[in-house]
């Protein structure tokens, strides 16, 4: 869309006039032209107010690049100075630049937040490994009394046996050996084990939507991590 503004504005008057046209149109596109609180203005932007400029850029990012993962809970401390005949009064205020994670996840206007494991796997390899080590430590900590140790998270859960043992330990119930294959020899037996494990998790209140048991049997790292992360998140503080 073309706006009727000067290409180059040299004087303050021309710059302000240009900003007025641009911000008026921008506020409309951001849906903030009515009663919504706006934390920037032509005067603030023209005066190079850093806080107002950041607020504007964050709003633009949310509106025009909703898939961009802005870090939640970003705040800054702002020193407000008031000069009066009685002297100088200063006050430190906390200004939120991005919404908190709870508000963001509960918002119905934006797209659903990406799964945390899918977000994790997009990070640098060292960060992914750090999280995987934490989950692996949690797993082995809960299996130590059974004499079981996991060294390869990507593969050792594919037959469902260790997953069932872990669930039994965490949820404090015994799974009869006749209910699953302790030494599965083919994909059918492995699939039975994993399906049973996911059914138990679902019955215990741990919802895992869009998890296909076959993906775990096929050693899909992302799906396996989703299940283990859900268990880790639920039981890590216990």
N, CA, C and O of each residue as an XYZ file, in Angstrom:
952
protein
N       0.850     -1.195      0.000
C       0.000      0.000      0.000
C       0.878      1.234      0.000
O       1.824      1.323      0.782
N       0.577      2.188     -0.868
C       1.346      3.426     -0.962
C       0.716      4.497     -0.083
O      -0.501      4.677     -0.072
N       1.575      5.209      0.660
C       1.118      6.325      1.479
C       1.606      7.628      0.869
O       2.700      7.709      0.310
N       0.779      8.625      0.990
C       1.123      9.938      0.423
C       1.999     10.698      1.406
O       1.519     11.529      2.177
N       3.302     10.397      1.364
C       4.257     11.072      2.246
C       5.490     11.450      1.433
O       5.757     10.905      0.362
N       6.217     12.394      1.981
C       7.442     12.819      1.312
C       8.480     11.699      1.400
O       8.618     11.048      2.436
N       9.191     11.488      0.326
C      10.206     10.428      0.327
C      11.339     10.766      1.272
O      11.830      9.902      1.999
N      11.749     12.012      1.263
C      12.809     12.478      2.165
C      12.282     13.679      2.931
O      11.908     14.684      2.326
N      12.247     13.588      4.248
C      11.778     14.692      5.088
C      12.958     15.244      5.877
O      13.513     14.561      6.737
N      13.328     16.450      5.588
C      14.522     17.031      6.214
C      14.190     17.836      7.462
O      14.903     17.740      8.460
N      13.137     18.617      7.427
C      12.796     19.459      8.580
C      12.016     18.669      9.614
O      11.407     17.642      9.313
N      12.050     19.182     10.865
C      11.293     18.538     11.930
C       9.804     18.485     11.606
O       9.139     17.482     11.864
N       9.292     19.561     11.047
C       7.863     19.627     10.708
C       7.497     18.561      9.688
O       6.473     17.890      9.815
N       8.343     18.413      8.676
C       8.086     17.415      7.639
C       8.198     15.992      8.191
O       7.423     15.112      7.816
N       9.164     15.774      9.079
C       9.349     14.447      9.682
C       8.147     14.070     10.542
O       7.673     12.935     10.504
N       7.663     15.035     11.318
C       6.506     14.775     12.182
C       5.266     14.495     11.344
O       4.488     13.593     11.652
N       5.090     15.276     10.284
C       3.941     15.084      9.405
C       3.996     13.698      8.748
O       2.969     13.032      8.612
N       5.178     13.275      8.350
C       5.351     11.963      7.738
C       5.061     10.847      8.738
O       4.404      9.860      8.407
N       5.560     11.015      9.969
C       5.316     10.031     11.014
C       3.833      9.910     11.353
O       3.333      8.815     11.608
N       3.133     11.049     11.352
C       1.702     11.039     11.656
C       0.934     10.167     10.665
O       0.069      9.382     11.052
N       1.259     10.314      9.394
C       0.579      9.537      8.356
C       0.908      8.050      8.504
O       0.023      7.197      8.430
N       2.193      7.754      8.715
C       2.636      6.357      8.806
C       2.050      5.677     10.043
O       1.535      4.562      9.955
N       2.129      6.350     11.199
C       1.643      5.728     12.434
C       0.122      5.593     12.453
O      -0.409      4.638     13.020
N      -0.571      6.532     11.844
C      -2.028      6.428     11.779
C      -2.434      5.164     11.012
O      -3.319      4.422     11.438
N      -1.777      4.936      9.884
C      -2.072      3.749      9.090
C      -1.606      2.485      9.807
O      -2.286      1.459      9.775
N      -0.447      2.562     10.451
C       0.104      1.411     11.157
C      -0.785      1.011     12.329
O      -1.029     -0.175     12.547
N      -1.272      1.999     13.087
C      -2.150      1.705     14.216
C      -3.437      1.020     13.756
O      -3.968      0.157     14.455
N      -3.934      1.405     12.583
C      -5.129      0.759     12.040
C      -4.839     -0.703     11.732
O      -5.640     -1.583     12.047
N      -3.689     -0.955     11.116
C      -3.332     -2.330     10.748
C      -3.062     -3.192     11.990
O      -3.262     -4.407     11.973
N      -2.604     -2.539     13.063
C      -2.351     -3.268     14.304
C      -3.626     -3.420     15.126
O      -3.636     -4.114     16.142
N      -4.701     -2.769     14.683
C      -5.968     -2.845     15.404
C      -5.967     -2.064     16.691
O      -6.665     -2.428     17.637
N      -5.191     -0.987     16.746
C      -5.046     -0.220     17.980
C      -5.581      1.205     17.868
O      -5.282      2.054     18.708
N      -6.369      1.462     16.833
C      -6.790      2.835     16.619
C      -7.974      3.233     17.492
O      -8.338      4.408     17.534
N      -8.593      2.260     18.200
C      -9.778      2.582     18.992
C      -9.402      2.856     20.448
O      -8.692      3.816     20.745
N      -9.882      2.009     21.343
C      -9.658      2.240     22.776
C      -8.475      1.461     23.327
O      -8.193      1.538     24.523
N      -7.782      0.718     22.488
C      -6.640     -0.075     22.952
C      -5.517      0.842     23.424
O      -5.258      1.874     22.804
N      -4.851      0.477     24.514
C      -3.746      1.312     25.000
C      -2.571      1.278     24.023
O      -2.111      0.211     23.616
N      -2.108      2.443     23.666
C      -0.972      2.546     22.742
C       0.193      3.163     23.492
O       0.068      4.240     24.076
N       1.333      2.471     23.475
C       2.483      2.905     24.267
C       3.515      3.639     23.431
O       4.690      3.699     23.793
N       3.079      4.190     22.329
C       3.957      5.021     21.514
C       3.138      6.147     20.911
O       1.909      6.094     20.896
N       3.805      7.138     20.429
C       3.134      8.273     19.793
C       4.089      8.883     18.788
O       5.276      8.556     18.759
N       3.562      9.772     17.966
C       4.403     10.459     16.991
C       5.524     11.205     17.702
O       6.680     11.166     17.280
N       5.163     11.888     18.792
C       6.159     12.679     19.530
C       7.253     11.791     20.103
O       8.438     12.104     19.987
N       6.855     10.674     20.726
C       7.844      9.780     21.344
C       8.767      9.157     20.307
O       9.981      9.099     20.502
N       8.189      8.690     19.203
C       9.006      8.068     18.159
C       9.935      9.101     17.530
O      11.104      8.811     17.274
N       9.424     10.299     17.282
C      10.259     11.344     16.680
C      11.385     11.766     17.609
O      12.474     12.123     17.158
N      11.115     11.722     18.914
C      12.142     12.090     19.895
C      13.070     10.925     20.236
O      13.875     11.011     21.164
N      12.947      9.833     19.473
C      13.815      8.659     19.619
C      13.704      8.017     20.995
O      14.693      7.553     21.562
N      12.475      7.999     21.525
C      12.233      7.342     22.811
C      12.405      5.828     22.624
O      11.649      5.196     21.887
N      13.403      5.260     23.297
C      13.759      3.855     23.090
C      12.635      2.923     23.509
O      12.327      1.966     22.799
N      12.011      3.193     24.669
C      10.962      2.320     25.183
C       9.762      2.294     24.235
O       9.233      1.226     23.927
N       9.338      3.462     23.778
C       8.202      3.539     22.856
C       8.523      2.823     21.545
O       7.663      2.152     20.974
N       9.752      2.966     21.074
C      10.164      2.320     19.827
C      10.139      0.798     19.963
O       9.711      0.098     19.045
N      10.600      0.286     21.111
C      10.586     -1.163     21.335
C       9.154     -1.682     21.389
O       8.841     -2.719     20.804
N       8.280     -0.954     22.096
C       6.872     -1.360     22.166
C       6.269     -1.449     20.763
O       5.527     -2.382     20.454
N       6.596     -0.474     19.923
C       6.068     -0.463     18.556
C       6.607     -1.655     17.756
O       5.856     -2.308     17.031
N       7.887     -1.931     17.885
C       8.493     -3.038     17.147
C       7.932     -4.392     17.594
O       7.717     -5.280     16.768
N       7.696     -4.547     18.904
C       7.117     -5.792     19.411
C       5.706     -5.982     18.860
O       5.336     -7.081     18.447
N       4.925     -4.907     18.856
C       3.563     -4.976     18.328
C       3.564     -5.325     16.845
O       2.715     -6.088     16.384
N       4.515     -4.768     16.098
C       4.624     -5.069     14.673
C       5.017     -6.529     14.448
O       4.496     -7.190     13.550
N       5.934     -7.019     15.267
C       6.374     -8.413     15.137
C       5.208     -9.367     15.397
O       5.037    -10.349     14.675
N       4.407     -9.082     16.427
C       3.263     -9.939     16.748
C       2.231     -9.932     15.626
O       1.629    -10.959     15.313
N       2.035     -8.748     15.018
C       1.000     -8.606     14.000
C       1.426     -9.172     12.646
O       0.635     -9.825     11.964
N       2.676     -8.921     12.262
C       3.109     -9.268     10.914
C       3.946    -10.533     10.829
O       4.114    -11.100      9.749
N       4.481    -10.983     11.981
C       5.235    -12.230     12.009
C       4.814    -13.046     13.229
O       5.618    -13.264     14.136
N       3.543    -13.503     13.259
C       3.030    -14.200     14.445
C       3.773    -15.493     14.759
O       3.728    -15.973     15.892
N       4.468    -16.070     13.751
C       5.203    -17.309     14.005
C       6.539    -17.054     14.693
O       7.203    -17.994     15.128
N       6.934    -15.790     14.793
C       8.199    -15.448     15.443
C       8.065    -15.658     16.950
O       7.178    -15.082     17.580
N       8.932    -16.473     17.524
C       8.867    -16.779     18.949
C       9.576    -15.707     19.768
O      10.784    -15.777     19.995
N       8.811    -14.719     20.207
C       9.372    -13.684     21.065
C       9.548    -14.249     22.469
O       8.669    -14.963     22.951
N      10.651    -13.950     23.133
C      10.844    -14.465     24.496
C       9.793    -13.878     25.436
O       9.582    -12.665     25.438
N       9.124    -14.724     26.240
C       8.091    -14.206     27.149
C       8.699    -13.546     28.376
O       9.886    -13.701     28.661
N       7.869    -12.811     29.093
C       8.243    -12.219     30.391
C       9.432    -11.261     30.319
O      10.206    -11.170     31.272
N       9.585    -10.546     29.200
C      10.679     -9.573     29.092
C      10.214     -8.257     29.711
O       9.209     -7.683     29.292
N      10.949     -7.792     30.700
C      10.616     -6.527     31.354
C      11.855     -5.657     31.447
O      12.981     -6.149     31.385
N      11.637     -4.363     31.595
C      12.736     -3.427     31.816
C      12.360     -2.503     32.962
O      11.182     -2.243     33.205
N      13.363     -2.015     33.656
C      13.120     -1.040     34.716
C      13.286      0.361     34.146
O      14.310      0.688     33.547
N      12.277      1.167     34.341
C      12.269      2.528     33.807
C      12.320      3.520     34.970
O      11.523      3.430     35.904
N      13.253      4.461     34.910
C      13.364      5.499     35.934
C      12.556      6.707     35.472
O      12.877      7.340     34.467
N      11.509      7.009     36.221
C      10.651      8.148     35.907
C      11.056      9.312     36.807
O      10.986      9.204     38.031
N      11.475     10.416     36.209
C      11.930     11.595     36.949
C      10.916     12.718     36.774
O      10.551     13.071     35.653
N      10.466     13.274     37.896
C       9.499     14.380     37.873
C      10.104     15.587     38.577
O      10.508     15.512     39.737
N      10.156     16.692     37.858
C      10.728     17.931     38.405
C       9.587     18.872     38.756
O       8.752     19.195     37.911
N       9.559     19.305     39.995
C       8.538     20.243     40.447
C       9.185     21.324     41.300
O      10.397     21.325     41.515
N       8.362     22.235     41.777
C       8.907     23.326     42.597
C       9.430     22.816     43.938
O      10.199     23.495     44.619
N       9.004     21.623     44.298
C       9.467     21.034     45.560
C      10.742     20.221     45.410
O      11.270     19.695     46.390
N      11.234     20.118     44.184
C      12.464     19.379     43.958
C      12.303     18.317     42.882
O      11.396     18.391     42.054
N      13.177     17.343     42.900
C      13.168     16.273     41.905
C      12.711     14.980     42.565
O      13.243     14.568     43.596
N      11.733     14.360     41.963
C      11.205     13.095     42.467
C      11.443     12.010     41.422
O      11.090     12.183     40.255
N      12.032     10.908     41.830
C      12.291      9.810     40.895
C      11.612      8.538     41.379
O      11.466      8.313     42.580
N      11.206      7.719     40.436
C      10.524      6.471     40.754
C      10.915      5.418     39.727
O      10.978      5.694     38.529
N      11.176      4.211     40.211
C      11.533      3.110     39.317
C      10.287      2.270     39.056
O       9.656      1.770     39.987
N       9.941      2.124     37.780
C       8.776      1.332     37.389
C       9.221      0.169     36.505
O      10.194      0.277     35.759
N       8.500     -0.935     36.601
C       8.781     -2.092     35.760
C       7.833     -2.090     34.577
O       6.614     -2.067     34.750
N       8.385     -2.113     33.383
C       7.599     -2.064     32.157
C       7.712     -3.400     31.436
O       8.815     -3.870     31.158
N       6.563     -4.012     31.133
C       6.540     -5.292     30.417
C       6.637     -5.043     28.918
O       5.869     -4.260     28.359
N       7.591     -5.719     28.270
C       7.746     -5.597     26.816
C       7.038     -6.732     26.085
O       6.481     -6.523     25.007
N       7.055     -7.932     26.664
C       6.316     -9.059     26.086
C       5.472     -9.673     27.184
O       5.814     -9.588     28.363
N       4.364    -10.294     26.793
C       3.439    -10.864     27.759
C       4.040    -12.075     28.440
O       4.963    -12.707     27.925
N       3.491    -12.394     29.628
C       4.012    -13.565     30.328
C       3.557    -14.830     29.627
O       2.593    -14.827     28.862
N       4.276    -15.922     29.906
C       4.042    -17.178     29.196
C       2.651    -17.734     29.439
O       2.078    -18.361     28.549
N       2.088    -17.517     30.636
C       0.748    -18.030     30.929
C      -0.291    -17.314     30.090
O      -1.191    -17.938     29.529
N      -0.157    -15.981     30.007
C      -1.111    -15.206     29.209
C      -0.981    -15.556     27.747
O      -1.969    -15.623     27.015
N       0.271    -15.781     27.328
C       0.486    -16.100     25.918
C      -0.126    -17.437     25.552
O      -0.731    -17.582     24.489
N       0.035    -18.432     26.448
C      -0.499    -19.755     26.140
C      -2.009    -19.783     26.219
O      -2.653    -20.618     25.584
N      -2.591    -18.853     27.013
C      -4.038    -18.846     27.151
C      -4.737    -17.967     26.153
O      -5.967    -17.912     26.140
N      -3.996    -17.277     25.319
C      -4.617    -16.368     24.367
C      -5.304    -17.144     23.261
O      -4.725    -18.063     22.682
N      -6.540    -16.773     22.969
C      -7.283    -17.461     21.923
C      -7.189    -16.750     20.602
O      -7.634    -17.274     19.581
N      -6.600    -15.525     20.601
C      -6.566    -14.758     19.366
C      -5.410    -15.162     18.473
O      -5.488    -15.009     17.254
N      -4.327    -15.683     19.065
C      -3.153    -16.044     18.273
C      -3.149    -17.519     17.950
O      -4.019    -18.272     18.388
N      -2.162    -17.918     17.183
C      -2.036    -19.339     16.843
C      -1.565    -20.098     18.068
O      -0.933    -19.528     18.957
N      -1.872    -21.381     18.112
C      -1.458    -22.199     19.235
C       0.061    -22.225     19.315
O       0.768    -22.246     18.307
N       0.537    -22.224     20.577
C       1.976    -22.259     20.781
C       2.552    -23.576     20.298
O       1.929    -24.630     20.428
N       3.724    -23.501     19.750
C       4.378    -24.714     19.276
C       4.751    -25.585     20.459
O       5.054    -25.084     21.542
N       4.728    -26.900     20.245
C       5.086    -27.845     21.283
C       6.496    -27.535     21.791
O       7.395    -27.280     20.990
N       6.706    -27.554     23.143
C       8.018    -27.203     23.696
C       9.161    -28.073     23.187
O      10.284    -27.591     23.037
N       8.885    -29.362     22.918
C       9.939    -30.245     22.408
C      10.309    -29.862     20.986
O      11.485    -29.884     20.620
N       9.315    -29.512     20.183
C       9.604    -29.080     18.813
C      10.398    -27.778     18.821
O      11.275    -27.573     17.982
N      10.085    -26.901     19.775
C      10.870    -25.680     19.931
C      12.299    -26.014     20.344
O      13.257    -25.440     19.827
N      12.428    -26.956     21.287
C      13.747    -27.349     21.782
C      14.639    -27.853     20.660
O      15.806    -27.474     20.568
N      14.085    -28.710     19.805
C      14.887    -29.337     18.765
C      15.347    -28.356     17.691
O      16.162    -28.708     16.838
N      14.835    -27.132     17.727
C      15.285    -26.104     16.791
C      16.479    -25.324     17.343
O      17.092    -24.524     16.635
N      16.802    -25.566     18.619
C      17.908    -24.851     19.237
C      19.251    -25.499     18.885
O      19.316    -26.509     18.184
N      20.318    -24.879     19.397
C      21.651    -25.408     19.156
C      21.782    -26.801     19.783
O      21.117    -27.116     20.771
N      22.640    -27.614     19.197
C      22.793    -28.999     19.636
C      23.167    -29.101     21.114
O      22.701    -30.005     21.807
N      23.995    -28.191     21.598
C      24.428    -28.277     22.999
C      23.260    -28.033     23.955
O      23.209    -28.634     25.028
N      22.315    -27.152     23.578
C      21.151    -26.893     24.422
C      20.205    -28.091     24.414
O      19.634    -28.448     25.445
N      20.043    -28.706     23.249
C      19.210    -29.905     23.148
C      19.796    -31.009     24.022
O      19.064    -31.674     24.756
N      21.103    -31.207     23.947
C      21.759    -32.254     24.728
C      21.649    -32.010     26.223
O      21.544    -32.956     27.003
N      21.673    -30.741     26.628
C      21.555    -30.414     28.046
C      20.194    -30.836     28.583
O      20.104    -31.411     29.668
N      19.142    -30.556     27.833
C      17.792    -30.948     28.248
C      17.646    -32.464     28.231
O      17.050    -33.041     29.140
N      18.188    -33.114     27.201
C      18.098    -34.566     27.114
C      18.829    -35.230     28.280
O      18.380    -36.255     28.793
N      19.952    -34.649     28.697
C      20.694    -35.192     29.833
C      19.877    -35.071     31.113
O      19.882    -35.975     31.948
N      19.171    -33.943     31.265
C      18.340    -33.750     32.457
C      17.212    -34.779     32.504
O      16.920    -35.347     33.556
N      16.579    -35.013     31.350
C      15.500    -36.000     31.291
C      16.052    -37.408     31.518
O      15.428    -38.220     32.201
N      17.225    -37.695     30.943
C      17.850    -39.012     31.109
C      18.197    -39.268     32.576
O      18.017    -40.378     33.076
N      18.692    -38.241     33.258
C      19.007    -38.368     34.687
C      17.734    -38.660     35.476
O      17.732    -39.501     36.376
N      16.669    -37.972     35.138
C      15.373    -38.186     35.790
C      14.892    -39.624     35.574
O      14.420    -40.272     36.509
N      15.014    -40.117     34.342
C      14.588    -41.482     34.017
C      15.379    -42.506     34.827
O      14.797    -43.385     35.462
N      16.697    -42.390     34.801
C      17.537    -43.377     35.496
C      17.379    -43.302     37.012
O      17.502    -44.307     37.713
N      17.105    -42.102     37.501
C      16.898    -41.926     38.934
C      15.678    -42.722     39.402
O      15.645    -43.223     40.526
N      14.688    -42.830     38.531
C      13.453    -43.533     38.895
C      13.478    -45.017     38.533
O      12.586    -45.768     38.926
N      14.487    -45.434     37.792
C      14.600    -46.849     37.415
C      15.689    -47.576     38.191
O      15.836    -48.792     38.069
N      16.454    -46.833     38.989
C      17.618    -47.420     39.651
C      17.231    -48.593     40.556
O      17.985    -49.559     40.665
N      16.061    -48.521     41.209
C      15.660    -49.602     42.109
C      15.314    -50.882     41.358
O      15.256    -51.957     41.955
N      15.084    -50.771     40.050
C      14.783    -51.955     39.231
C      16.036    -52.512     38.573
O      15.976    -53.519     37.868
N      17.160    -51.865     38.799
C      18.402    -52.308     38.179
C      18.451    -52.055     36.691
O      19.171    -52.739     35.962
N      17.682    -51.069     36.231
C      17.620    -50.738     34.800
C      18.283    -49.394     34.569
O      18.091    -48.458     35.346
N      19.062    -49.296     33.503
C      19.701    -48.023     33.161
C      19.516    -47.728     31.673
O      19.681    -48.604     30.824
N      19.174    -46.495     31.385
C      19.005    -46.060     30.002
C      20.232    -45.248     29.600
O      20.609    -44.295     30.281
N      20.840    -45.631     28.499
C      21.989    -44.892     27.981
C      21.697    -44.256     26.625
O      22.360    -43.303     26.215
N      20.698    -44.797     25.942
C      20.328    -44.276     24.620
C      18.819    -44.025     24.592
O      18.031    -44.918     24.284
N      18.436    -42.783     24.921
C      17.024    -42.441     24.978
C      16.324    -42.604     23.641
O      15.135    -42.920     23.596
N      17.040    -42.396     22.570
C      16.428    -42.436     21.243
C      15.987    -43.837     20.838
O      15.078    -43.987     20.022
N      16.629    -44.874     21.404
C      16.351    -46.244     20.946
C      15.746    -47.151     22.016
O      14.935    -48.020     21.696
N      16.128    -46.963     23.279
C      15.761    -47.936     24.307
C      14.284    -47.921     24.696
O      13.827    -48.815     25.407
N      13.541    -46.930     24.244
C      12.121    -46.878     24.577
C      11.249    -47.433     23.454
O      10.027    -47.504     23.585
N      11.880    -47.824     22.358
C      11.104    -48.207     21.175
C      10.301    -49.494     21.356
O       9.300    -49.687     20.666
N      10.717    -50.384     22.271
C       9.957    -51.637     22.442
C       8.904    -51.515     23.547
O       8.128    -52.445     23.769
N       8.874    -50.366     24.244
C       7.842    -50.117     25.243
C       8.102    -50.682     26.616
O       7.408    -50.324     27.567
N       9.095    -51.567     26.752
C       9.328    -52.236     28.035
C       9.776    -51.247     29.103
O       9.166    -51.164     30.169
N      10.832    -50.503     28.826
C      11.347    -49.558     29.814
C      10.331    -48.451     30.081
O      10.223    -47.963     31.206
N       9.592    -48.058     29.055
C       8.562    -47.036     29.234
C       7.500    -47.510     30.218
O       7.063    -46.742     31.076
N       7.078    -48.779     30.103
C       6.090    -49.335     31.027
C       6.654    -49.421     32.448
O       5.952    -49.124     33.415
N       7.914    -49.824     32.573
C       8.533    -49.906     33.895
C       8.630    -48.521     34.529
O       8.399    -48.359     35.727
N       8.969    -47.538     33.724
C       9.084    -46.165     34.223
C       7.720    -45.637     34.680
O       7.607    -45.019     35.739
N       6.700    -45.884     33.879
C       5.351    -45.435     34.236
C       4.906    -46.079     35.545
O       4.320    -45.421     36.403
N       5.191    -47.379     35.689
C       4.832    -48.072     36.917
C       5.502    -47.457     38.131
O       4.876    -47.305     39.179
N       6.775    -47.103     37.993
C       7.512    -46.482     39.098
C       6.957    -45.105     39.436
O       6.754    -44.775     40.604
N       6.718    -44.311     38.406
C       6.267    -42.931     38.627
C       4.835    -42.859     39.141
O       4.522    -42.044     40.009
N       3.968    -43.711     38.603
C       2.559    -43.667     38.976
C       2.227    -44.609     40.142
O       1.083    -44.686     40.590
N       3.245    -45.314     40.616
C       3.108    -46.193     41.794
C       2.068    -47.288     41.617
O       1.229    -47.510     42.490
N       2.132    -47.970     40.479
C       1.292    -49.152     40.339
C       2.046    -50.247     39.592
O       2.974    -49.984     38.827
N       1.622    -51.468     39.836
C       2.283    -52.630     39.244
C       1.532    -53.055     37.988
O       0.308    -53.183     37.987
N       2.295    -53.270     36.922
C       1.708    -53.741     35.675
C       1.998    -55.231     35.568
O       3.157    -55.623     35.428
N       0.968    -56.068     35.632
C       1.189    -57.536     35.552
C       1.972    -57.905     34.294
O       1.720    -57.375     33.211
N       2.904    -58.802     34.452
C       3.746    -59.206     33.324
C       2.941    -59.840     32.198
O       3.364    -59.834     31.042
N       1.779    -60.386     32.543
C       0.955    -60.997     31.509
C       0.289    -59.971     30.603
O      -0.267    -60.316     29.560
N       0.350    -58.695     31.013
C      -0.294    -57.636     30.236
C       0.580    -57.129     29.095
O       0.073    -56.503     28.164
N       1.883    -57.389     29.151
C       2.772    -56.894     28.104
C       3.874    -57.897     27.825
O       4.036    -58.878     28.550
N       4.625    -57.643     26.774
C       5.710    -58.529     26.360
C       7.023    -58.028     26.958
O       7.529    -56.973     26.577
N       7.564    -58.796     27.896
C       8.787    -58.373     28.572
C       9.995    -58.444     27.651
O      10.937    -57.664     27.790
N       9.965    -59.382     26.708
C      11.049    -59.498     25.724
C      10.454    -59.547     24.317
O      10.454    -60.598     23.676
N       9.953    -58.419     23.842
C       9.311    -58.392     22.520
C      10.304    -58.734     21.420
O      11.463    -58.321     21.457
N       9.826    -59.499     20.439
C      10.714    -59.952     19.369
C      10.323    -59.390     18.001
O      11.047    -59.580     17.024
N       9.181    -58.697     17.927
C       8.784    -58.127     16.640
C       8.024    -56.823     16.855
O       7.711    -56.454     17.987
N       7.734    -56.135     15.765
C       7.074    -54.832     15.844
C       5.681    -54.929     16.449
O       5.245    -54.008     17.140
N       4.983    -56.018     16.203
C       3.631    -56.183     16.732
C       3.637    -56.198     18.256
O       2.798    -55.562     18.895
N       4.586    -56.927     18.832
C       4.685    -56.993     20.290
C       5.156    -55.654     20.866
O       4.694    -55.223     21.923
N       6.081    -55.007     20.155
C       6.539    -53.687     20.599
C       5.388    -52.677     20.570
O       5.217    -51.879     21.492
N       4.612    -52.734     19.498
C       3.491    -51.806     19.340
C       2.462    -52.025     20.439
O       1.877    -51.068     20.947
N       2.240    -53.288     20.806
C       1.314    -53.601     21.907
C       1.796    -52.944     23.199
O       1.010    -52.337     23.927
N       3.093    -53.071     23.476
C       3.664    -52.492     24.704
C       3.503    -50.974     24.734
O       3.043    -50.408     25.726
N       3.883    -50.328     23.645
C       3.837    -48.860     23.596
C       2.395    -48.363     23.677
O       2.113    -47.375     24.355
N       1.485    -49.047     22.988
C       0.068    -48.654     23.039
C      -0.471    -48.771     24.461
O      -1.213    -47.904     24.923
N      -0.098    -49.842     25.149
C      -0.512    -50.021     26.544
C       0.038    -48.879     27.402
O      -0.672    -48.333     28.247
N       1.302    -48.523     27.182
C       1.925    -47.448     27.958
C       1.182    -46.128     27.767
O       0.916    -45.417     28.736
N       0.852    -45.803     26.535
C       0.153    -44.542     26.256
C      -1.269    -44.563     26.820
O      -1.771    -43.537     27.280
N      -1.920    -45.735     26.785
C      -3.256    -45.858     27.377
C      -3.202    -45.640     28.887
O      -4.086    -45.002     29.459
N      -2.170    -46.168     29.524
C      -2.005    -45.985     30.975
C      -1.790    -44.516     31.312
O      -2.342    -44.005     32.286
N      -0.985    -43.846     30.502
C      -0.741    -42.418     30.731
C      -2.027    -41.619     30.561
O      -2.314    -40.706     31.335
N      -2.790    -41.974     29.543
C      -4.052    -41.283     29.300
C      -5.023    -41.502     30.462
O      -5.709    -40.573     30.887
N      -5.074    -42.729     30.969
C      -5.967    -43.041     32.096
C      -5.521    -42.364     33.386
O      -6.336    -42.117     34.274
N      -4.216    -42.061     33.491
C      -3.704    -41.396     34.697
C      -3.876    -39.882     34.633
O      -3.498    -39.166     35.560
N      -4.452    -39.400     33.523
C      -4.710    -37.961     33.403
C      -3.655    -37.199     32.639
O      -3.760    -35.982     32.494
N      -2.639    -37.886     32.145
C      -1.589    -37.222     31.380
C      -1.960    -37.277     29.899
O      -1.759    -38.294     29.234
N      -2.499    -36.178     29.399
C      -2.971    -36.137     28.027
C      -1.816    -35.935     27.053
O      -1.016    -35.012     27.208
N      -1.738    -36.804     26.052
C      -0.690    -36.708     25.039
C      -1.344    -36.769     23.662
O      -1.339    -37.821     23.023
N      -1.905    -35.657     23.202
C      -2.595    -35.658     21.908
C      -1.622    -35.836     20.747
O      -0.458    -35.441     20.820
N      -2.122    -36.431     19.694
C      -1.366    -36.594     18.448
C      -0.096    -37.423     18.602
O       0.868    -37.221     17.864
N      -0.087    -38.355     19.555
C       1.053    -39.267     19.717
C       0.662    -40.618     19.121
O      -0.288    -41.252     19.581
N       1.382    -41.050     18.116
C       1.123    -42.336     17.473
C       2.103    -43.366     18.036
O       3.313    -43.175     17.920
N       1.620    -44.444     18.637
C       2.514    -45.475     19.199
C       3.544    -45.962     18.190
O       4.682    -46.247     18.560
N       3.161    -46.060     16.922
C       4.076    -46.549     15.896
C       5.299    -45.654     15.763
O       6.383    -46.133     15.430
N       5.137    -44.362     16.019
C       6.272    -43.436     15.922
C       7.334    -43.759     16.963
O       8.529    -43.641     16.692
N       6.903    -44.165     18.150
C       7.864    -44.528     19.191
C       8.566    -45.832     18.821
O       9.777    -45.964     18.992
N       7.794    -46.792     18.311
C       8.387    -48.060     17.861
C       9.398    -47.797     16.750
O      10.421    -48.476     16.664
N       9.114    -46.817     15.906
C      10.013    -46.472     14.790
C      11.168    -45.580     15.220
O      11.938    -45.108     14.384
N      11.287    -45.351     16.522
C      12.380    -44.564     17.108
C      12.370    -43.113     16.635
O      13.412    -42.529     16.338
N      11.165    -42.550     16.575
C      11.032    -41.124     16.270
C      11.459    -40.342     17.507
O      10.776    -40.366     18.531
N      12.592    -39.647     17.408
C      13.183    -38.962     18.561
C      12.239    -37.913     19.135
O      12.093    -37.808     20.353
N      11.597    -37.136     18.264
C      10.722    -36.056     18.721
C       9.557    -36.600     19.539
O       9.256    -36.079     20.613
N       8.896    -37.651     19.034
C       7.735    -38.217     19.722
C       8.151    -38.846     21.049
O       7.470    -38.675     22.060
N       9.262    -39.569     21.048
C       9.750    -40.181     22.287
C      10.048    -39.121     23.330
O       9.703    -39.281     24.501
N      10.682    -38.046     22.912
C      11.003    -36.956     23.839
C       9.745    -36.292     24.376
O       9.714    -35.881     25.536
N       8.705    -36.179     23.552
C       7.454    -35.566     24.008
C       6.862    -36.352     25.178
O       6.412    -35.772     26.166
N       6.871    -37.681     25.051
C       6.326    -38.526     26.108
C       7.170    -38.421     27.379
O       6.635    -38.259     28.476
N       8.477    -38.514     27.225
C       9.369    -38.454     28.389
C       9.334    -37.079     29.039
O       9.398    -36.966     30.263
N       9.234    -36.032     28.222
C       9.168    -34.669     28.773
C       7.880    -34.479     29.570
O       7.886    -33.828     30.615
N       6.773    -35.048     29.079
C       5.499    -34.937     29.790
C       5.596    -35.611     31.164
O       5.098    -35.084     32.158
N       6.243    -36.781     31.208
C       6.449    -37.473     32.480
C       7.388    -36.682     33.393
O       7.154    -36.559     34.596
N       8.440    -36.156     32.800
C       9.419    -35.358     33.549
C       8.751    -34.130     34.164
O       8.969    -33.810     35.332
N       7.940    -33.452     33.364
C       7.264    -32.232     33.826
C       6.295    -32.526     34.972
O       6.175    -31.743     35.914
N       5.606    -33.666     34.878
C       4.617    -34.018     35.891
C       5.253    -34.474     37.197
O       4.747    -34.171     38.278
N       6.361    -35.202     37.101
C       6.888    -35.865     38.304
C       8.221    -35.318     38.815
O       8.719    -35.801     39.831
N       8.815    -34.327     38.144
C      10.173    -33.927     38.519
C      10.266    -33.355     39.931
O      11.315    -33.449     40.568
N       9.180    -32.763     40.424
C       9.235    -32.150     41.749
C       8.817    -33.072     42.867
O       8.789    -32.671     44.030
N       8.490    -34.309     42.526
C       7.982    -35.228     43.537
C       9.101    -36.026     44.189
O       8.841    -36.849     45.067
